[in-house]
Amino acid sequence: MTNRLKVSMVQMQVTNDVDVNVEKAIELIKDAARSNPDVIVLPENFHFMGTKKEFFEKAETIDGPTITKLREVARALGTYIIAGTIKRRVNNEEKLRNSCCVINSDGEIQDVYDKIHTFNAQVGDRTYAGSQVEEAGDRIVVTNIKGVPVGLSVCFDIRFPEMFRILALKGAKVIFVPAIFMLHTGKDHWETLLRARAIENQVYMVAPATHGKFPPHEEWSYGRSMAIDPWGLMIAQISDKDGVVTVELDLDLVEDVRKRVPTLSQRRPDVYNWTEIDH
């Protein structure tokens, strides 16, 4: 396994025009490729934002035009692309999946993670009911990039620490969190949650996000895409604009932190009796 992983995060504003969004994503991927990264990561819903009705109309299958274009780009550039998420249509399912596709440097779909925690919450004066559109995933995914085990998550997942502990116990040294985080919660929670998950699990957290207003209600997403190291320090952040930041992750630091503060090895699963808790 390599002891370095070079990662580029893409931050972009998302519209209700699929062609515009995908063209912008590809342009930013090509910008990122100039730094010769091992992997380029897009934000959640980079493909489209709109009404519930429009989500169903614009959803694509795994072999649809958006992922097909990104597979071609990955092959041409010789780099991995983690395609944020798209709303994905699945045969015989009424609802859509919010899917994160991992495309390897040969342009093959290596893995797919379906967002486990749908966004159901009241933010400001608006109520969001993601479960009306999305079917929640049921598989925790650790995949491999150039020999490095990496975990996959999406946005709202960040509020569920059990999932991140499992990713770490499954071997993840880096966890990706593509997101479209709301301004209202982002200003208070985004960095804090990312740093907490990094510190708890002694992993790198890499979180590319959308920024600016998005349809259908012209609300603001928070942006501030960032990477956090296993000690909980921010090592990269993108300003409030479309852009790319590339950061080299020192994987030896993961092992160093875990040796200095061996919390994972001092877990007490024998006394964490979940059956005693009223679900």
LOLOGU-869161 format. One record per residue: residue in one letter; x, y, z of N, C-alpha, C in turn. Coordinates in steps of 0.2 Angstrom, whole numbers, padded with zeros to 4 digits, always signed. Example, Ala and Ser with C-alpha at 12.3 -4.5 7.8 and 13.67 -1.06 7.14 Angstrom:
// residues 2
A+0066-0028+0039+0062-0022+0039+0066-0016+0039
S+0064-0011+0035+0068-0005+0036+0064+0000+0039
//
This chain:
// residues 279
M+0004-0006+0000+0000+0000+0000+0004+0006+0000
T+0003+0011-0004+0006+0017-0004+0005+0021+0002
N+0010+0025+0004+0009+0029+0010+0007+0036+0009
R+0005+0038+0003+0003+0044+0001-0003+0043-0004
L-0008+0048-0003-0014+0048-0008-0015+0055-0009
K-0015+0057-0016-0016+0064-0018-0023+0064-0020
V-0027+0069-0017-0034+0070-0018-0036+0077-0020
S-0040+0077-0025-0043+0084-0027-0050+0084-0026
M-0052+0089-0022-0059+0090-0021-0062+0096-0026
V-0068+0094-0028-0071+0099-0033-0077+0102-0029
Q-0077+0109-0029-0083+0112-0027-0086+0116-0032
M-0093+0116-0033-0097+0119-0038-0104+0121-0036
Q-0107+0126-0039-0114+0128-0038-0118+0123-0043
V-0123+0121-0041-0127+0116-0045-0134+0120-0047
T-0136+0118-0053-0142+0121-0056-0147+0116-0057
N-0153+0118-0060-0158+0113-0063-0157+0111-0070
D-0151+0112-0073-0149+0110-0080-0143+0105-0079
V-0145+0099-0081-0141+0094-0081-0135+0095-0085
D-0136+0097-0091-0130+0098-0096-0125+0103-0093
V-0128+0109-0090-0123+0114-0088-0119+0111-0082
N-0123+0107-0078-0119+0105-0072-0114+0100-0074
V-0115+0095-0078-0111+0090-0080-0105+0093-0084
E-0106+0098-0088-0101+0101-0092-0096+0105-0087
K-0099+0108-0082-0095+0112-0077-0091+0107-0073
A-0094+0101-0071-0090+0096-0067-0084+0093-0071
I-0085+0092-0077-0080+0089-0081-0074+0095-0082
E-0076+0101-0083-0071+0106-0083-0067+0107-0077
L-0070+0106-0071-0067+0106-0065-0062+0100-0064
I-0065+0094-0066-0061+0088-0066-0054+0089-0070
K-0055+0092-0076-0049+0093-0080-0044+0098-0077
D-0047+0103-0073-0043+0108-0069-0039+0104-0064
A-0043+0100-0060-0039+0096-0055-0034+0091-0058
A-0035+0089-0064-0030+0084-0066-0023+0087-0068
R-0023+0093-0068-0017+0096-0069-0012+0095-0063
S-0015+0094-0058-0011+0093-0052-0009+0085-0051
N-0011+0081-0056-0009+0074-0056-0012+0070-0050
P-0018+0071-0048-0020+0068-0042-0022+0060-0043
D-0022+0056-0037-0024+0049-0038-0031+0049-0039
V-0035+0053-0036-0042+0053-0036-0045+0060-0036
I-0051+0061-0039-0054+0068-0040-0061+0066-0037
V-0064+0070-0032-0070+0069-0029-0075+0075-0030
L-0081+0073-0033-0086+0078-0034-0091+0079-0028
P-0095+0084-0028-0100+0084-0022-0106+0081-0023
E-0110+0080-0018-0117+0077-0019-0121+0081-0023
N-0125+0077-0027-0130+0080-0032-0127+0085-0037
F-0121+0084-0039-0117+0088-0044-0121+0088-0050
H-0125+0083-0051-0128+0082-0058-0135+0086-0058
F-0138+0087-0053-0145+0091-0053-0147+0093-0047
M-0151+0098-0046-0155+0100-0040-0161+0103-0043
G-0167+0101-0040-0174+0104-0042-0179+0101-0038
T-0185+0101-0041-0191+0099-0037-0191+0091-0037
K-0195+0089-0032-0196+0082-0032-0198+0079-0038
K-0203+0082-0042-0205+0079-0048-0199+0079-0053
E-0195+0085-0053-0189+0085-0058-0184+0080-0056
F-0183+0078-0050-0178+0073-0048-0180+0066-0051
F-0187+0065-0051-0189+0058-0054-0188+0059-0062
E-0189+0065-0065-0189+0066-0072-0181+0065-0074
K-0177+0068-0070-0170+0069-0072-0165+0063-0070
A-0168+0059-0066-0164+0053-0063-0161+0049-0069
E-0156+0046-0068-0152+0042-0073-0151+0035-0070
T-0150+0030-0075-0147+0023-0073-0140+0024-0072
I-0137+0018-0070-0130+0018-0069-0126+0018-0075
D-0129+0016-0081-0126+0016-0087-0129+0022-0091
G-0132+0027-0088-0134+0033-0091-0129+0038-0094
P-0131+0044-0097-0126+0048-0100-0121+0051-0095
T-0123+0053-0089-0118+0056-0084-0113+0052-0082
I-0114+0046-0079-0109+0042-0077-0105+0039-0083
T-0108+0038-0089-0104+0036-0095-0099+0041-0097
K-0101+0048-0097-0096+0053-0098-0090+0053-0093
L-0092+0052-0087-0087+0053-0082-0082+0047-0082
R-0085+0041-0084-0080+0035-0086-0075+0036-0091
E-0078+0040-0096-0073+0042-0102-0068+0047-0100
V-0070+0051-0096-0065+0056-0093-0060+0053-0089
A-0062+0048-0084-0057+0045-0080-0052+0041-0084
R-0055+0038-0089-0050+0034-0093-0045+0038-0097
A-0048+0044-0100-0043+0048-0103-0038+0051-0099
L-0040+0053-0093-0035+0056-0088-0031+0051-0084
G-0033+0045-0084-0030+0040-0080-0030+0041-0073
T-0036+0043-0070-0037+0045-0063-0043+0042-0061
Y-0044+0041-0054-0050+0039-0051-0054+0045-0051
I-0061+0044-0051-0066+0049-0050-0071+0046-0045
I-0072+0050-0040-0078+0048-0036-0083+0053-0037
A-0089+0050-0041-0094+0055-0044-0099+0057-0039
G-0097+0060-0034-0101+0063-0029-0108+0059-0028
T-0113+0062-0030-0119+0058-0030-0124+0060-0036
I-0127+0055-0039-0133+0057-0044-0139+0053-0041
K-0145+0056-0043-0151+0052-0041-0152+0047-0047
R-0152+0040-0044-0151+0035-0049-0157+0031-0049
R-0160+0029-0055-0165+0025-0056-0163+0018-0056
V-0167+0014-0052-0165+0006-0051-0172+0003-0054
N-0170-0003-0058-0176-0007-0060-0180-0009-0054
N-0187-0009-0055-0192-0012-0050-0192-0008-0044
E-0189-0002-0043-0189+0002-0037-0193+0008-0038
E-0198+0009-0034-0202+0015-0035-0198+0022-0034
K-0194+0022-0029-0190+0028-0027-0183+0027-0030
L-0179+0033-0030-0173+0033-0033-0168+0032-0027
R-0162+0030-0029-0156+0030-0025-0152+0036-0026
N-0149+0038-0020-0144+0044-0020-0137+0040-0020
S-0134+0040-0026-0128+0035-0027-0122+0038-0028
C-0117+0036-0025-0110+0038-0026-0106+0033-0030
C-0104+0034-0036-0100+0029-0040-0093+0031-0040
V-0089+0025-0039-0082+0025-0039-0080+0023-0045
I-0076+0027-0049-0074+0025-0056-0067+0025-0056
N-0064+0019-0058-0057+0018-0058-0053+0022-0064
S-0047+0021-0064-0043+0025-0069-0043+0021-0076
D-0046+0015-0076-0048+0012-0082-0055+0014-0085
G-0058+0018-0081-0065+0020-0083-0070+0015-0081
E-0068+0010-0077-0073+0005-0074-0077+0007-0068
I-0083+0006-0067-0086+0007-0061-0084+0002-0056
Q-0080+0004-0051-0077-0001-0046-0082-0002-0040
D-0086+0003-0038-0090+0002-0033-0096+0007-0033
V-0101+0006-0029-0107+0011-0029-0109+0011-0022
Y-0110+0017-0019-0112+0017-0012-0119+0021-0013
D-0124+0018-0010-0131+0022-0010-0132+0025-0003
K-0133+0031-0002-0133+0035+0004-0138+0031+0009
I-0136+0030+0015-0139+0026+0020-0144+0030+0023
H-0143+0037+0025-0147+0041+0029-0150+0046+0025
T-0156+0046+0023-0160+0051+0019-0161+0057+0023
F-0161+0063+0020-0161+0069+0023-0168+0071+0025
N-0170+0069+0031-0177+0071+0034-0175+0076+0040
A-0177+0082+0039-0175+0087+0045-0179+0093+0043
Q-0179+0097+0049-0182+0104+0048-0176+0109+0049
V-0175+0113+0044-0169+0118+0044-0172+0125+0042
G-0171+0129+0047-0174+0136+0047-0182+0135+0047
D-0185+0138+0042-0192+0137+0041-0195+0132+0036
R-0190+0128+0034-0192+0123+0029-0191+0116+0031
T-0195+0111+0029-0195+0104+0031-0193+0100+0025
Y-0188+0096+0026-0185+0092+0020-0187+0085+0022
A-0189+0081+0016-0192+0074+0017-0188+0070+0011
G-0182+0069+0012-0178+0065+0007-0181+0058+0006
S-0184+0055+0011-0186+0049+0010-0192+0048+0006
Q-0195+0054+0004-0201+0054-0001-0198+0053-0008
V-0191+0054-0009-0188+0054-0016-0183+0048-0016
E-0180+0047-0010-0174+0042-0010-0176+0035-0006
E-0174+0030-0009-0174+0024-0005-0167+0023-0002
A-0167+0022+0005-0161+0022+0008-0157+0016+0007
G-0150+0017+0006-0146+0011+0005-0145+0007+0012
D-0142+0001+0011-0142-0003+0016-0135-0007+0017
R-0130-0004+0013-0123-0007+0013-0118-0002+0015
I-0114-0003+0020-0108+0001+0021-0102-0001+0017
V-0099+0004+0014-0094+0002+0008-0087+0005+0010
V-0082+0001+0010-0075+0002+0010-0073+0000+0003
T-0070+0004-0001-0067+0002-0007-0059+0003-0007
N-0056+0003-0013-0049+0003-0013-0046+0008-0018
I-0042+0012-0017-0039+0017-0022-0032+0016-0021
K-0028+0013-0026-0021+0012-0026-0019+0009-0020
G-0022+0004-0018-0020+0000-0012-0022+0003-0005
V-0026+0009-0005-0028+0012+0001-0035+0011+0002
P-0037+0008+0008-0044+0007+0009-0047+0014+0011
V-0053+0015+0007-0056+0022+0008-0064+0020+0010
G-0067+0024+0014-0074+0023+0016-0078+0028+0012
L-0084+0026+0010-0089+0031+0007-0095+0033+0011
S-0096+0039+0011-0102+0042+0015-0105+0048+0011
V-0110+0050+0013-0113+0056+0009-0117+0061+0014
C-0115+0067+0015-0118+0072+0018-0121+0071+0025
F-0128+0070+0025-0132+0069+0031-0129+0063+0035
D-0126+0058+0032-0122+0052+0035-0118+0055+0041
I-0115+0061+0040-0110+0063+0045-0113+0064+0052
R-0119+0064+0053-0122+0065+0059-0123+0058+0063
F-0121+0052+0060-0122+0046+0062-0115+0042+0064
P-0113+0044+0070-0106+0042+0071-0105+0034+0071
E-0110+0030+0072-0109+0023+0072-0106+0021+0065
M-0109+0024+0060-0107+0022+0053-0100+0023+0052
F-0097+0029+0054-0090+0030+0053-0085+0026+0057
R-0088+0024+0063-0084+0019+0067-0083+0012+0063
I-0089+0010+0060-0089+0004+0056-0084+0005+0050
L-0084+0010+0047-0080+0011+0041-0072+0011+0044
A-0071+0014+0049-0064+0013+0052-0062+0006+0054
L-0067+0003+0057-0065-0004+0059-0065-0009+0053
K-0068-0007+0047-0067-0011+0041-0061-0009+0038
G-0057-0004+0040-0050-0003+0038-0049+0004+0034
A-0054+0008+0034-0054+0014+0030-0049+0019+0034
K-0044+0021+0030-0039+0026+0032-0041+0033+0030
V-0046+0034+0025-0048+0040+0022-0056+0039+0021
I-0060+0044+0023-0067+0043+0022-0069+0049+0018
F-0073+0048+0012-0075+0054+0008-0082+0055+0010
V-0084+0062+0010-0091+0064+0012-0093+0069+0007
P-0095+0067+0001-0098+0072-0004-0104+0075-0001
A-0106+0082-0002-0111+0084+0002-0114+0090-0002
I-0121+0092+0000-0124+0098-0001-0127+0100+0005
F-0123+0103+0009-0124+0105+0016-0128+0112+0016
M-0133+0113+0020-0137+0119+0021-0133+0124+0024
L-0133+0130+0022-0130+0136+0025-0132+0137+0033
H-0138+0136+0034-0141+0137+0041-0138+0132+0046
T-0137+0126+0044-0133+0121+0048-0126+0121+0047
G-0124+0122+0041-0117+0122+0039-0112+0126+0044
K-0115+0132+0045-0111+0137+0048-0109+0135+0055
D-0113+0131+0058-0112+0129+0065-0110+0121+0066
H-0111+0117+0061-0110+0110+0062-0105+0107+0057
W-0104+0110+0051-0100+0106+0046-0093+0105+0048
E-0089+0110+0050-0083+0109+0052-0082+0104+0058
T-0087+0106+0063-0087+0102+0069-0088+0095+0068
L-0093+0093+0064-0094+0086+0063-0088+0083+0059
L-0086+0086+0054-0080+0083+0051-0074+0082+0055
R-0073+0087+0059-0067+0086+0064-0068+0080+0069
A-0074+0080+0072-0076+0075+0077-0075+0068+0074
R-0078+0067+0068-0077+0060+0065-0070+0058+0063
A-0066+0063+0061-0059+0062+0060-0055+0060+0067
I-0057+0064+0072-0053+0063+0079-0056+0056+0082
E-0062+0055+0081-0065+0049+0084-0062+0042+0081
N-0061+0043+0074-0059+0037+0071-0052+0037+0068
Q-0048+0043+0069-0041+0043+0067-0040+0042+0060
V-0045+0045+0056-0044+0045+0049-0044+0052+0046
Y-0043+0052+0039-0043+0058+0035-0051+0058+0033
M-0054+0064+0034-0060+0066+0031-0060+0071+0025
V-0062+0069+0020-0062+0073+0014-0069+0074+0011
A-0071+0081+0011-0078+0083+0010-0079+0088+0005
P-0080+0086-0001-0081+0091-0006-0089+0093-0006
A-0090+0099-0007-0097+0101-0006-0099+0106-0012
T-0106+0107-0012-0108+0112-0017-0108+0119-0013
H-0109+0124-0017-0109+0131-0014-0114+0135-0017
G-0116+0141-0014-0121+0145-0017-0128+0143-0017
K-0132+0147-0020-0139+0146-0021-0141+0140-0025
F-0146+0136-0024-0148+0130-0028-0155+0130-0028
P-0158+0127-0034-0165+0127-0035-0168+0121-0030
P-0175+0121-0029-0180+0125-0033-0181+0131-0029
H-0179+0132-0022-0181+0138-0018-0176+0143-0017
E-0170+0143-0021-0165+0147-0021-0162+0148-0014
E-0161+0142-0010-0158+0142-0004-0151+0142-0005
W-0147+0143+0001-0140+0143+0000-0137+0137+0003
S-0132+0134-0001-0128+0128+0002-0122+0131+0005
Y-0119+0128+0010-0113+0131+0014-0107+0131+0010
G-0105+0126+0006-0099+0126+0003-0093+0124+0008
R-0088+0128+0008-0082+0127+0012-0080+0119+0012
S-0079+0117+0006-0076+0110+0005-0069+0110+0009
M-0068+0104+0013-0062+0104+0017-0060+0097+0018
A-0053+0096+0020-0050+0090+0022-0048+0091+0029
I-0049+0086+0033-0047+0086+0040-0042+0080+0041
D-0037+0081+0045-0032+0075+0046-0034+0071+0052
P-0030+0065+0053-0032+0061+0058-0032+0064+0065
W-0028+0069+0066-0028+0073+0072-0033+0078+0073
G-0037+0079+0068-0043+0084+0068-0041+0091+0066
L-0035+0091+0062-0033+0098+0060-0036+0099+0052
M-0038+0105+0051-0040+0106+0044-0034+0107+0040
I-0033+0103+0034-0027+0104+0030-0028+0107+0023
A-0035+0108+0022-0036+0111+0015-0044+0113+0016
Q-0045+0119+0012-0052+0122+0012-0053+0126+0005
I-0059+0126+0002-0060+0129-0004-0064+0136-0002
S-0062+0141-0005-0066+0147-0004-0073+0147-0007
D-0077+0152-0006-0084+0152-0008-0085+0153-0015
K-0083+0148-0019-0083+0149-0026-0083+0142-0030
D-0084+0142-0036-0082+0136-0040-0074+0135-0039
G-0072+0129-0038-0065+0128-0038-0063+0121-0036
V-0056+0120-0036-0053+0114-0034-0047+0115-0029
V-0047+0110-0025-0041+0111-0020-0038+0103-0020
T-0031+0103-0021-0028+0096-0021-0024+0096-0014
V-0024+0090-0011-0020+0089-0005-0017+0082-0005
E-0011+0082-0003-0008+0075-0002-0009+0073+0005
L-0012+0067+0006-0013+0064+0012-0007+0059+0014
D-0004+0060+0020+0001+0056+0022-0002+0051+0027
L-0002+0045+0024-0006+0039+0027-0002+0036+0033
D+0005+0038+0033+0008+0036+0039+0006+0040+0046
L+0003+0045+0045+0000+0049+0050-0006+0046+0053
V-0009+0042+0050-0015+0038+0052-0012+0033+0057
E-0007+0029+0055-0004+0024+0060-0001+0028+0066
D+0002+0033+0065+0006+0037+0070+0001+0039+0076
V-0005+0042+0073-0010+0044+0078-0013+0039+0082
R-0014+0033+0078-0017+0027+0081-0013+0024+0087
K-0006+0025+0086-0001+0022+0090-0001+0027+0097
R-0001+0033+0095+0000+0038+0101-0006+0038+0105
V-0012+0038+0102-0019+0038+0106-0023+0032+0104
P-0021+0026+0107-0024+0020+0104-0032+0019+0106
T-0036+0023+0104-0043+0022+0106-0046+0017+0102
L-0045+0015+0096-0048+0010+0093-0047+0003+0096
S-0040+0002+0098-0039-0004+0101-0041-0005+0108
Q-0043+0001+0111-0046+0001+0118-0053+0001+0118
R-0057+0000+0113-0064-0001+0113-0066-0006+0117
R-0072-0006+0120-0075-0011+0124-0082-0014+0122
P-0082-0017+0116-0088-0019+0113-0091-0024+0118
D-0088-0027+0122-0091-0032+0127-0096-0029+0132
V-0095-0022+0133-0100-0019+0137-0105-0014+0133
Y-0104-0013+0127-0108-0009+0123-0114-0013+0120
N-0119-0015+0125-0124-0019+0124-0130-0016+0121
W-0130-0016+0114-0136-0012+0111-0143-0015+0112
T-0143-0021+0114-0149-0024+0115-0153-0021+0121
E-0149-0018+0126-0152-0015+0132-0155-0008+0130
I-0154-0006+0124-0157+0001+0122-0164+0000+0119
D-0168+0004+0121-0175+0004+0118-0175+0007+0111
H-0175+0003+0106-0175+0006+0099-0182+0009+0097
//
